[in-house]
Amino acid sequence: MQSCSWMVAGILTGCACFGQSISIGVVGGVRATDDLTGGGATSVSKRYAVGPTLEVGLPLGLAVEADALYRRAGFQVSASSGSYYIFGDERANLWEVPILLKYRIPLTAARPFLEAGYVSRVIAGSVSRNTAQNLPEGVVMYESYYSTWSNSHGLVVGGGVQFALGHLRLSPTVRYTYWTDSTFTGGSLGPGSYFYAPPWQSNQNQVDVLLGVAWKVR
């Protein structure tokens, strides 16, 4: 997260040298797509995302925007029979940091825009794990399933409309993200385990509906 912060700060500092305006505020919204594929686990992720936003205006209707969106992600798995019960619950805090180049069509108070850029997703802190087992007597298992969490990267495209009300800027946006790799994956340990499920992974295709509220400070 610290390396992403330095990278964003460097890019925006360079843009500010040539920028026409600076707006700061908050952006938030909901994820419109499921965050799990594979069917072996149940998502317990929160659909909301929220965080600060900073935009630096450039000539020719261009601008650079950087956000830091917080999300809460997680999944649950379970298996049972007449003699055993296995339950697993894992959750983590995620930060998504998109850096976007925007083009606004110069109209009056309402200005449609397109945006595209790069995004990194960082796991903040440790992953919370809770696994309960009630296996047959004499059976000892270290784990019931495997799971892996890792930072990931992606590409973003989107569009929306910016409304200007004095210094206030309102920007409803629809944003599509393609993640080049999965943030979390998992599955059963194999034929010898007491947990059977198809493998699962975080969805590499993500659609968000967002609203940015910012104040033009320059």
C-alpha positions in Angstrom: 0.0 0.0 0.0 2.9 2.4 0.8 4.5 1.8 -2.6 1.2 2.5 -4.4 0.8 5.8 -2.4 4.2 7.0 -3.4 3.5 6.1 -7.1 0.2 8.0 -7.0 1.8 11.0 -5.3 4.5 11.1 -7.9 2.2 11.0 -10.9 -0.2 13.6 -9.5 2.6 15.9 -8.4 3.9 15.8 -12.0 0.4 16.4 -13.4 -0.2 19.3 -11.0 2.7 21.2 -12.4 0.7 21.5 -15.7 -2.8 21.2 -14.3 -5.6 23.7 -14.7 -7.6 22.7 -11.7 -7.5 20.4 -8.6 -10.6 18.7 -7.1 -10.6 16.6 -3.9 -13.5 14.6 -2.5 -14.9 11.1 -1.9 -16.1 8.4 -4.2 -18.3 5.4 -3.3 -20.8 3.0 -4.8 -21.6 -0.7 -5.2 -20.2 -3.7 -7.1 -22.8 -4.8 -9.7 -21.1 -8.2 -10.4 -20.5 -11.3 -8.2 -17.0 -11.5 -6.8 -16.6 -15.3 -6.8 -16.5 -17.9 -9.6 -16.3 -21.7 -9.5 -19.1 -22.6 -7.1 -17.0 -24.2 -4.3 -17.5 -21.3 -1.9 -20.1 -18.7 -0.9 -19.2 -15.0 -1.0 -19.6 -13.0 2.1 -18.0 -9.9 0.6 -19.6 -6.5 1.0 -20.7 -4.9 -2.2 -19.9 -1.3 -1.2 -16.7 0.5 -2.0 -15.7 3.9 -0.6 -12.7 6.1 -0.4 -11.0 9.4 -1.2 -10.5 10.8 -4.7 -8.2 13.4 -6.3 -8.5 14.9 -9.8 -6.0 17.1 -11.5 -7.2 18.9 -14.6 -5.1 19.1 -17.8 -5.5 21.0 -21.1 -7.7 19.8 -24.0 -10.4 18.5 -21.7 -8.1 15.9 -20.1 -7.7 15.1 -16.4 -5.9 12.5 -14.2 -7.8 11.0 -11.4 -6.6 8.8 -8.5 -8.8 7.0 -6.0 -8.3 4.7 -3.0 -11.3 2.5 -2.7 -11.8 0.3 0.4 -13.6 -3.0 0.2 -14.3 -5.9 2.6 -14.0 -9.3 0.9 -14.5 -12.8 2.1 -15.9 -16.3 1.6 -17.3 -19.3 3.5 -17.0 -23.0 2.8 -18.7 -26.0 4.5 -19.1 -29.7 4.2 -20.9 -32.3 6.3 -22.1 -35.9 6.6 -23.5 -38.0 9.4 -20.2 -38.1 11.2 -18.4 -34.9 10.5 -18.8 -31.1 9.9 -16.3 -28.7 8.4 -16.8 -24.9 8.2 -14.4 -22.2 7.1 -14.7 -18.5 7.0 -12.0 -16.1 5.6 -12.2 -12.3 5.3 -9.8 -9.5 4.4 -9.6 -5.7 3.9 -8.8 -4.7 0.3 -7.7 -1.3 -1.1 -8.1 -0.7 -4.8 -6.0 2.2 -6.2 -7.0 3.2 -9.8 -5.1 5.8 -11.7 -7.2 7.1 -14.6 -6.8 9.3 -17.6 -10.1 11.1 -18.3 -11.5 13.0 -21.3 -14.4 15.3 -20.7 -16.6 16.5 -23.6 -16.8 20.3 -23.1 -20.4 21.2 -22.6 -22.0 23.4 -20.0 -22.9 22.2 -16.4 -23.1 18.5 -17.6 -20.0 17.1 -19.1 -19.9 13.5 -20.3 -16.5 11.8 -19.9 -14.6 8.6 -20.7 -11.9 7.2 -18.5 -9.2 4.4 -18.7 -6.3 3.4 -16.7 -4.5 1.0 -14.4 -5.5 -0.3 -10.9 -3.8 -2.2 -8.2 -5.5 -4.2 -5.4 -3.7 -4.5 -2.1 -4.5 -6.7 0.9 -4.4 -4.5 4.0 -3.3 -6.3 7.1 -3.7 -10.1 7.7 -6.4 -12.4 6.5 -8.9 -13.4 9.2 -9.4 -17.2 9.2 -11.9 -19.3 11.3 -12.1 -23.1 10.7 -14.2 -25.5 12.7 -14.0 -29.3 12.3 -15.8 -32.2 13.9 -14.2 -35.2 12.2 -14.6 -38.9 13.0 -12.7 -40.2 16.0 -9.1 -41.0 15.2 -8.9 -38.7 12.1 -6.5 -35.8 12.4 -6.4 -33.2 9.6 -4.3 -30.1 9.5 -6.6 -28.4 7.1 -9.9 -29.1 5.3 -9.2 -27.0 2.2 -6.6 -24.7 0.8 -6.9 -21.0 0.0 -4.5 -18.3 -1.2 -4.8 -14.5 -1.0 -2.5 -12.2 -3.1 -2.3 -8.6 -4.4 -3.4 -8.2 -8.0 -3.5 -5.7 -10.8 -5.9 -4.8 -13.5 -7.1 -2.5 -16.3 -10.0 -0.1 -16.0 -12.4 1.6 -18.5 -15.5 3.6 -17.7 -17.7 6.6 -18.4 -20.1 8.9 -16.8 -21.3 12.5 -16.5 -19.8 15.3 -14.4 -22.2 17.9 -13.1 -20.7 21.3 -11.9 -22.6 23.2 -9.3 -20.3 26.1 -8.4 -17.2 24.5 -6.9 -19.1 21.2 -6.3 -18.6 18.3 -8.7 -20.9 15.3 -8.9 -19.8 12.4 -11.1 -22.0 9.3 -11.5 -19.8 6.7 -13.2 -20.0 3.1 -14.5 -16.6 1.4 -14.3 -15.4 -2.0 -15.7 -12.3 -3.6 -14.3 -10.5 -6.6 -15.7 -8.1 -8.2 -13.1 -5.1 -9.9 -14.7 -5.0 -12.4 -11.8 -7.2 -13.5 -8.9 -7.0 -12.0 -5.5 -8.1 -15.2 -3.7 -8.4 -18.8 -4.8 -9.2 -22.0 -3.1 -10.4 -25.6 -3.3 -10.4 -29.0 -1.7 -7.2 -30.7 -0.7 -7.9 -33.7 -3.1 -9.5 -37.1 -3.1 -8.2 -38.0 0.4 -9.7 -35.0 2.2 -13.0 -34.7 3.9 -13.9 -31.6 2.0 -15.1 -31.9 -1.6 -15.8 -28.8 -3.7 -15.0 -27.4 -7.1 -12.1 -24.8 -6.9 -13.1 -21.2 -6.6 -11.5 -17.8 -7.3 -12.3 -14.2 -7.2 -14.0 -12.9 -10.3 -11.6 -11.3 -12.8 -14.4 -9.2 -14.3 -15.8 -6.4 -12.1 -18.4 -3.7 -12.8 -19.0 -0.9 -10.3 -21.6 1.8 -10.2 -20.0 4.8 -8.4 -20.8 8.4 -7.4 -17.9 10.9 -7.0 -18.5 14.0 -4.8 -15.6 16.5 -5.1 -14.8 20.1 -4.4 -12.8 22.2 -6.8 -10.1 23.9 -4.8 -8.2 25.5 -7.7 
